[in-house]
Amino acid sequence: MAFNVGIAAGGREVIEAALARVGLGGRGDDLVYQLSGGEQQRIAVARLLAKRPAVILADEPTGALDNDNAALVIGLLRQLADDGSTVVLATHSDHAADACDTALDLAAGPRPRSLV
């Protein structure tokens, strides 16, 4: 798994820190294809934490996650946005939409959101 996250960043310390932030600390030697769908989604977020891209496109980032891990991922995406990344999120989750600065409901049109 560390290799998979390492594609996005250099240095074992950066990789381990990113894995720890998504609740997968100490699992750097596991193979990604052996992880659950939810763990694989958190690996994708660990890559983002390690690389810090300018733009993040997240399609249903909490779709396969339980409530606690969904809240963790939404919080980390919110932090990446607060740190300067542009995060574009496609979701059916009201909780995820509530964490956004602006939401576009394809049926109803745009609606501004205040920051929490």
C-alpha positions as CSV (number, residue, x, y, z in Angstrom):
1,M,0.0,0.0,0.0
2,A,2.9,2.4,0.7
3,F,4.0,2.0,-2.9
4,N,0.5,2.9,-4.1
5,V,0.4,6.1,-1.9
6,G,4.1,6.7,-2.7
7,I,3.2,7.2,-6.4
8,A,1.9,10.5,-5.2
9,A,4.7,11.5,-2.8
10,G,8.2,10.8,-1.8
11,G,9.4,9.7,1.6
12,R,8.2,7.0,3.9
13,E,7.4,9.5,6.6
14,V,5.0,11.4,4.4
15,I,3.3,8.2,3.3
16,E,2.9,6.9,6.9
17,A,1.6,10.2,8.1
18,A,-1.0,10.2,5.2
19,L,-2.0,6.7,6.0
20,A,-2.4,7.5,9.7
21,R,-4.6,10.4,8.9
22,V,-7.1,8.2,7.1
23,G,-7.1,5.5,9.8
24,L,-4.7,3.1,8.0
25,G,-1.5,3.8,10.0
26,G,0.8,0.8,10.1
27,R,-0.7,-0.8,7.1
28,G,1.8,0.6,4.6
29,D,3.0,-2.9,3.5
30,D,-0.5,-4.2,2.8
31,L,-1.5,-4.7,-0.9
32,V,-4.2,-2.4,-2.0
33,Y,-6.2,-5.0,-3.9
34,Q,-6.6,-6.9,-0.7
35,L,-8.3,-4.0,1.1
36,S,-12.0,-3.4,1.3
37,G,-13.7,-0.9,-0.9
38,G,-13.9,1.6,1.9
39,E,-10.2,1.2,2.7
40,Q,-9.4,1.7,-0.9
41,Q,-11.4,4.9,-0.9
42,R,-9.4,6.1,2.1
43,I,-6.2,5.2,0.3
44,A,-7.3,7.6,-2.5
45,V,-7.6,10.3,0.1
46,A,-4.2,9.4,1.6
47,R,-2.7,10.0,-1.9
48,L,-4.4,13.4,-1.9
49,L,-2.9,14.3,1.5
50,A,0.5,13.2,0.3
51,K,0.5,15.0,-3.0
52,R,-1.6,18.1,-2.2
53,P,-3.0,18.7,-5.7
54,A,-4.4,22.1,-6.8
55,V,-7.7,20.5,-8.1
56,I,-9.5,17.4,-6.6
57,L,-12.4,15.7,-8.4
58,A,-14.2,13.5,-5.9
59,D,-17.0,11.3,-7.2
60,E,-19.0,9.8,-4.3
61,P,-16.0,9.8,-2.0
62,T,-18.0,8.5,0.9
63,G,-20.1,6.0,-1.0
64,A,-18.6,2.8,0.5
65,L,-17.8,4.2,3.9
66,D,-19.5,3.9,7.3
67,N,-20.6,7.1,9.0
68,D,-17.4,7.6,11.0
69,N,-15.1,7.1,8.0
70,A,-17.4,9.2,5.8
71,A,-17.1,12.0,8.4
72,L,-13.3,11.6,8.4
73,V,-13.0,11.7,4.6
74,I,-15.3,14.8,4.3
75,G,-13.3,16.5,7.1
76,L,-10.0,15.8,5.2
77,L,-11.4,17.0,1.9
78,R,-12.7,20.2,3.7
79,Q,-9.2,20.7,5.2
80,L,-7.6,20.3,1.7
81,A,-10.1,22.9,0.4
82,D,-9.3,25.2,3.3
83,D,-5.6,24.8,2.6
84,G,-6.0,26.0,-1.0
85,S,-7.1,23.0,-3.1
86,T,-10.2,23.3,-5.3
87,V,-12.4,20.4,-4.5
88,V,-15.2,19.4,-6.8
89,L,-17.5,16.8,-5.2
90,A,-20.2,14.8,-6.8
91,T,-22.4,13.2,-4.1
92,H,-25.9,12.1,-3.1
93,S,-25.0,12.6,0.6
94,D,-26.6,15.7,2.3
95,H,-23.8,15.4,4.9
96,A,-21.1,15.7,2.2
97,A,-23.0,18.6,0.5
98,D,-23.4,20.5,3.7
99,A,-19.5,20.6,4.1
100,C,-19.2,22.4,0.7
101,D,-19.0,26.2,0.2
102,T,-21.4,26.0,-2.8
103,A,-23.7,23.2,-3.8
104,L,-25.4,22.7,-7.2
105,D,-28.5,20.6,-7.1
106,L,-29.0,19.5,-10.7
107,A,-32.7,19.5,-10.2
108,A,-33.0,22.8,-8.3
109,G,-30.0,24.9,-9.4
110,P,-27.2,26.5,-7.3
111,R,-27.5,27.3,-3.6
112,P,-24.8,29.1,-1.6
113,R,-23.7,27.5,1.7
114,S,-22.2,29.3,4.6
115,L,-19.0,27.9,6.0
116,V,-19.3,25.9,9.3
